[in-house]
């Protein structure tokens, strides 16, 4: 686009340059012709821009009579008026003689006298009548005392040449100059109409409308020239950036078989780092859109042709990539097999349509083979995992029936015997049965989690009730041990919440059960803290912490890590612990949370997690004593 703009600017510069030369030549020619033109004014022609007005001076001393020779003398003043807008560069005044007379004086310049013209014996001499020598006179003359009298006859004439010394020439625009002449005659004489003024006007090159037009053209040419240089600078900068970009993009040629920079505005293609032989057959005379349409019409397999023609339609690219940085599609090429096509946004400007994209073609035959292999392995693993989960689910379900039967028989023993020892053993069997049921349920949940069939079932629930139930179960399981279980609940937490309280309680109870089983004496703290984020959401932090003597000397986190490294689940960790903790982690992932542990190095342990629940009623749960009272 910039290149075409520069081409248009160069054409404008050329046209303006030609116009400037033509105007300059026309101005020179017109000024020269005007300055060389001879202008003529006859007599007292006031309508002419430049004219001469000759008239008798008119005072008492300007007319007299020479009685010695009987002739009259008269002073005539001539005023040259320049009413034009130009300077009078040169002029001369021709006075034609009618009858017989004498010329005595002419000031301030020189006068060219033409004598005896009609007689055929013309004499011509240029004289300064104020400064002459008698011996230099070539025309006829006579002297009357000190006065020189040059006789003139009918048909003779004189031509006055103005004086530069007395500023009679050049004559500025709207200025005037006065000259004088003395004629003698036997009768009163007048020369008021018998004269011709010839002059040259001078116009400078800077005058006239053509010159104004020339200046405007020069200014326009300079402005366009500045614009051109700026545009060239921008173009060269853009071209340099493009070369650097192409150089960087060309490094991708190892990955892509074809790389094009496509100008969506100009509808052009610029190949980047391509093999010339490969690019030789590209129909470069076509537009970018036509080239791509032609490529996929010929190269795509039949079942992909229509899809690829629609995908490669450049007119829809700006709209399709309005909120995207790339578009990708895969198809089968007749020449290269599986290929991946990608449009990548370039030079994106906020709020403006996309102007350029990077177009790439990548052969992905090997990638397709690897992907198919991996997908096969994933499917095989998924099938194996599903089979294992189904097996565990079936086995766990089948085991539950005989356990229930054993529990029923044990209940009958408890009801039918009063022997203390028998009742003690039956009570232990009842407790062990409950633990076994809990383990089986954990296995079932774990198998569902592994199979991806575990989902949350949110509902309305009471936080107070969930705390109470967990507290009762935990104290039942702590019977016979020197343990104290304390619940610490933030009083301002809302009671009525919405979430999967069953799974949330399962996580808390599993952590509590593990802590009770692994601790011989001391205190187990269950903390439920948090705050309302807004009117509809509360953020909970739930912690299970024991501070007494624990059987394990390492944290469960460390033991699990060691078990995973050795692939031996018997290392300080029972199967139930592994299943229980993995189940907890899986349930918390479903709740967008995770289990965290603070290691106590043999003096206890602290497991905690954070979770958000919806608030149904902002009424608080109240003091912990209230919870105890309702328990």
N, C-alpha and C positions, 0 to 999 in steps of 0.2 A: 504493500500500500504506500509506504514512504517512497519507494523507488518510483512508482508511477506518479506520485505527487511531485517529486523532483523533476521528472521528465516534463510534466505540465508547466512547472515553473520555468524551466529552461526555454520552452517554447514561448512563454510570455516575455521572458527577457529578450529573446531574439526579436520578437515582434516590436517590443518597445524600443529596442536599439535601432531597428530599421526606421521606425517612426521618428526617433530623435534625429537620426542622420538626415532623413528627408526634410524634416522641419528646419534643421540647421542650414541645409543647402538652399531651401526655399527662402529662408530669411536672408541669407547672404546675397542671393540673386536679386530678391526684391529690394533690399536696401541699396545694393550697388546700382541697380537700374534707376531707382528713385533719385539717388545722389548724382547720377550722370545725366539726368534729364534736364534740358534747358527749358526754363519757364519764361514766358513772355507776358508783359503787361503793357498795353498801349494807352498812352495818355493817362488822364486822371480816372482810373478804373477802381473805384472804391470797393466794388464787389469782389475783386481779386484778393487772395490772401496776402499778397505782397504787391504794393503799387507805389508809384511816385507821384507826388503832387508838386507841380512847379507853378509858381505865381510870383508876381512882382512883390517886392518887399513892402512897398506901400507907404513909407514915411517920407518926410520932406527932403531927406538927404539921400534917398535912394534913387533919385531921378534928376538929371541935370542936362545942360546944353553946352556943347563946345562951340562957342561963336567963332573961334578962329578958323574952323573948317566946316562949321554949320551942320553938326550932327548931334543927335540926342544920345545920352547914356542912361542905362537903366540896370538896376540890380535885381536879379531874379533868385529867389530861394527855392531850393528843391528839397522836399522832405520825403524820405523813404520810410514807409510803414511796413513793418513785418508783423502781420496779424496771425501768422501761421503758428503751429505748435512746434515747428522745427527752426533750426538756425539757418540763416542765409549765409552760405559759405562764401559765395563770390557773386558779384553783380557788375553790370556796366550800364551806362545811360547813353543812348544815342539821340542827339537832337538834330532834326532835319531843318535845313535852312530854306526859307522861302523869301525870295526877293534879295536885296542887297543889304549887307550889314557887316559890322566888324565885331570880332570877339577880342575882348581886352583881358579878361581875368576869369579864372576857374579855380576854385579852391575846394579841397585841400590836396587833391590827388593830381594825376596827370591826365592830359587830354590828347586824344589822337585826332589830328585835324586832317580832314579830306578836302582839299582845295581844287577848284577848276574841274570838278567831276563832269559837269555837263559840257564843258568845252573840249573834253578829250585830252587835256593836258594835266591830268590829276597829279597832285602833289600830296604826299602823306608824310606827316611827321608827328611823333609823340613828344609832347612838351610838358614841362612843369612851368606854367605861366607865372609862378611866383619866384622861380629860380632858374634863369636861363642866361645865355650869352648870345649877343647879336651875331657873332661870327659863326655860331652853330645853327642859325636859322636857315632852313631849306625852303620854307614856304615864303610866298610874297608877304610883305609887311610894309608898314610906314610908321614913323615915329611922330608923335605930337608932344613935343617936349620929352617928358619922361615916360609917357604912356605908349605902350606897344599896341598897335592896331593891326590885326590880321584880317584882311578882307575875305568875305565869303559871298558866294553867289548862289543864285537859285539852283538847287540840286546838290549843293555841297552839304556836308554834315560833320558833326564832331561826336566823338565817343569819349565819355568820361570814365576813367579808371579810378576807383576809390582808393583811398590811402589806408594802409595798415597802421601807419604811424599815428594817424589821428583817429584810429578805432572806427573807421567807416566800414570796415569789413574785418572779420565776420560780424554779422548782425544777429543778436540773440532773438529768440522767439519773443513776440509781443514787445519788441523794442523799436526805436526809430533813430534816424540819423539825418542831419541837415547839411546840405552843400549849397554853394553859391556860385553865380556866374554873372559877368557884366558884358552886355551887348551894347554896340553903338549903331545908330541908324539915322538916316535923314528924316525919317518919320517915326512916330512912336511905334515900337516893335513888341510883339508878343510871341512867346514860344510855349504857351500853356498846353497846347494839344499836339504839337509836332514833336513828340518824343516817344521813344520805345525803351522799356526797361527789360533787360534780360538778366536772369539770375539762376543760381543753382541752390536748391535747398539741401540741407544735410540732415539725414536721419541716422541715428546711431543704431548699432546692431541690437541694442537692448530695448528698442522701441517697437510697439505694435503688438497686436493680438497674437501673432504667430510666435513672438518671443515668449509671451506668457504661456502659450500652449507648450512651447519647447521646455520651459522651466518645469511645468507640471509633469511633462513626460519624463524629464530627468529625475525629478523627485520620486515619481512612481517607479522608475527603473531602479533607483537606489534602494527604495523600500523593498522591492521584489528581490533585489540582489542580496540585501541583508537577510530577508526571509529564506532565500535559497541557501546562503551559507549556513544559516541556523539549521535549516532542514538537512543539509548535507552533514552537519555536525551530529545531529540527532540520528541520521541514517547510519553514519559510520560508527557511532556509539552503539546503536542497535545491532548493526552488522557485526561489530566486534563481540558484543554480548552473545549474539547468535552463534558466532564462530566458536566462542568459548563453550556455549551451551551444546552446540553440535559436537564439539570435541569431547565434552563430558558425556553426552548421550552416546557418542560413537563407542565409548567404552562398553556399552551394553550390547554391542553387536555379537559378542560371544554368547549372549543369552537369547537374543532375538534374531530371527532370520531377516526380518524387514523392520526398519524404523523410518517413519515419515513424520515430518512436521507439517501439519495441515493448517493452512490459514482459512478459517471458516468465512471470513469477510471477503477475501479475494478469491476464494475457491481454488487455491493452488496447493501443490505438493512440493516439499523440499526434502529429498532423500538425505539420510544421515548415515555416514559410514557404511554405505552399501557397496557390494561388489558391482563394478560397472557392467560386467557381463550380465548379471542378474537384472540390473535396472535398464539394460539396453532395449528390451522389448516392451517397456512400459509406454503406453500411448500418451506421450507428453502433450500432444495437441489438444487433448480432452481436459475438461475441468476435473478438479479433484473428486467431486461427487461421481462424475461419469466414469472416472478411472476405477474407483472402488466398486461401483455397480457392475462394471464390465468384468472386474477381477472375480467377484463372487458368482456372477452369472456363469462364468466359464469354469471356475475351479471348484466350487462347492458341490458335494454330492447332492443328488436330486432331493433327498429328504431334508437337506439343510438349506437348499437354495433360497426359498422364499424367506426363511427366518434370517438368513445372512443379508439379503437385500434390504430387509426392513431395518436390521441392526446397523447397517453401514450407511443409512440415509443421513447425509451430513446436515440437511436443513433442520432436522429434529434434534441434533446434538445439543445446542445451547439449552433447549427446554429440558431435555432428559438429564443433563448434567448440572442443572441449576443448583441443586443442593448436594451434588456428588463430585468427587474428585476423579473418578474413573468409572468406566463401563467395561465389562468383560463378558466374553462368550466363547464357547468352544464349538468346533465343527470339524467335520471330516473333509479334508482336502483331497481332490483326485490325484494331486501330485505328491503331497507330503504326508498324507495320513492325518492323524489327530493334530489340530492346531488350536492355539489360544489367541484370540483377537482382543486387543485392549485399546480403548481411548483414554488418554490421561490428560487432565486439564493443564493448560499452560497459561502464564501471564493473566491470571484471573484478577479482575478489578472489581472491588465491592460495588454492588448495585448496578453493574453493567453486564450485558450478555457476554458469554464466553467467545473469545476471538480466535484462539489457537488451541490445538490439541496435538498430543503426541500419539501417533498410531503405530502399534507394534503387532507383529505376527511372530508367534513362538511355536516351534514344533515340540509337541508334548507326548510323542509316542512312548518314550521310555518312562516318563512320569505317569502316564496312564497305566502302564504295566505294573509299576511299583504301587500305584494307588489301588489297583484291582487286587494286587497281592495282599496289601495291608487290610483292605476292606474284607477280604476273605478270611484273614487271620482274626480280625475283629469279630466278624460274624461267627466264626468257629468258637472264639473265646466266649462270646455272648451266649451261644447255644450251650456251651459247657457250663457256664455260670448259671444259666437258667435251669439246666438239668440238675445241678447241685442244689440250687435253691428249692426246686420242686421236691428233690429227694429229702432235703432237710425238713421241709414243710410236711411231707407225708409221714416221715419217721416220727416227727414231734407230735403230730396229731394221733398217730397210733400209740405212742407211749403214754399220752394223756389218759386214755381209757383205763389201763391197769392201775395207774397211779390213783385215779379217782376211786377205783374199787378198793385199793389198799387203804385210802383215807376213810372210806365208809366203814370198812371193817375195824379200823383203828378207833373210829368214833363209837362203834358198838362196844368195843373193849372198854373205852373210858366210861361209858354209861353202865356197863354190866359188872364191873369189878370195883372193889373197894380196897384192894391191896395197894398200899402206898408205892411199893417198888414197881408194880405193874402199871399203875397210873403215871409214874414218873417216866417209864420207858414209852408209854403210849403218847404222853405229851411231847417227848422228844421226837417221836415218829411224826406227830402232827406238825411240829415246827419244821422238821426236815422236808416233809411233804410240801409245805407251803414254799420253802426255798426252791425245791425241785420244780414246782409249778412255775415259779417266777423265772427260773433259768430256762425252762422250755418256752415260756412266752417270749423271753428275750431272744431265744434262737429263732422262733417263728418271725418275730419282728425283724431280726437281723437278715433272715433269708428274704423277706419282702424288700428290705432296703437294698440288698445286693442285686435283687432282680429288677429294681426300679419301680416296684409296685407300691411303695410306701408313700402315702399322701397324708397331709394334715387335714383334720376335720374341725375347723374352728366353730365355736358356739359361745353363747353367753355363759359366764361362770362367775363364781364368787371367789375372790382371792383369799378371803378369810377361811372359807370352807376348805380350799385346797391346802392351806397351811395347817389347818386343824387335822385333816386326814393324814397328812404326811407325818405330823407330830405323833399321832397315835400309833401309826405303823412302826415308826422308828423306835419308839419307846418299847413296843412289844418285842422288837428284835434285839433290843439292848438289855432285856431282862437277863439276870444272872451275871452281868458284868458290872464292874465298878465304874460305870459311865454316867455322865450327866449330859443331857441334850437340851440345848437352849436355842430358842427361836428369837431373832431380833428383826422386827418388821417396822419399816418407816411408817409412822402413824398417819401421815398425810397422803399416802398412796390411796387411789380410788379402789373401792372394793369390787364394784361391778365392771368386769372386763369382758372383752371378746377375743377369743383365741382358742387354740387346741390345748385346753387345760389338762387333758388326759396325758398327752405326750410331754407337756411341760412338767406335770407332776411325776411322770415316769423318770425323767432326767434327774429331778431333785431326789426322788426316792432311791434311784440306783446309786447316786453319789453318797447318800446317807447310809444305805445298806453296806456299801464298800467300806465307808469310814467306821461303822459299827463293827463289822467283821474283822477289820484289821487293827482295831484299837482295843487294848485290854483295860485301860483305865484313863481317866482324865475328863476333858470336856469337849463336846462336839457342838460347834456353833453353826446354826443355819441363819444366814443373813439375807433378808430381802429388802433391798434399798432401791432408790430411784427417784425420779421426778417427772412431772408432766411436761412434755414438750409443747403441747398446746391443748386445747379443749378436747381433742379427739384421740390423742396418743400419749401413752406413758412409757417411759424408758426404765426398764427394770435391770438391776444388777443383783444376781443371786449367787451366794457363796456358801460352800460347805467346807468348814475348817475344823480340824481337831488339833488340840494342844497337848494331848497326853502322850503316854508311852505307846508307840505303835510297833506292830510286829515287823513291819518292813523297814529296812534300813536305807532303802533307796526310793526315790519317787517313782510313781507309776510311769511317768513320762520316760525316765531313764531306763526303767525295766523293759518297757515296750520297745524302746529303741534298741536295747541289747537283744531282746527276743527277735526283733526283725532282722538284725545283723546276723544272728546265729541261726535264724530260721528254727528256733527251738522255743516253743511257747511254754515250756516248763521252767524257764529261767526266771525265778522269783515271781512268776506270774501264772496264775491258774487260767484254765480255758475260760471260765466264767468271767474273769476280769477282762480278758481280751475281747470277748463277745460284748460284754456290758459296755466297756469304754468305746469300742467301735460303734455300737448302737447309739450311744449318747452323742458321739461326734456326728453321726449321720443324721440324727433327729435335729440336732442344732443347726446343721447345714440347711435343712429344710426350713428352719426358722430364721435363716440369714444370720446365724450366729456361730460361735466356735467356743470350744472348751479351752480354758487357760488354766495354768497351774503355777502356784508360787511354792518353790521347794523350801522345805524347812530343815533339811539335813538331819533326819532322825528324830526331831523334836515335834513332829506333827506335819500336816500338809494342808494346803488350801487350794481347792478347785473352785473356779468361778466362771460365769458366762453372763453376757448381756443380751437382752431381747426386748423388742418393742411389742406392746399390746394395745389394742383399741380400747378406748374408754366409753362405756355405755352410760354410766352414772358417776358424776364427780364426787358423790358422797364418800368421805375417807373411811379407811378400814378402822381407824381409831387406835387407842393405846393397846399394847400387847396384853395388858391385864384383861381387857375385854375379850380378847381371843381366848385367854385362859378360862375366863368365867363361862363362856359359851361352850368350851370344851367339856 
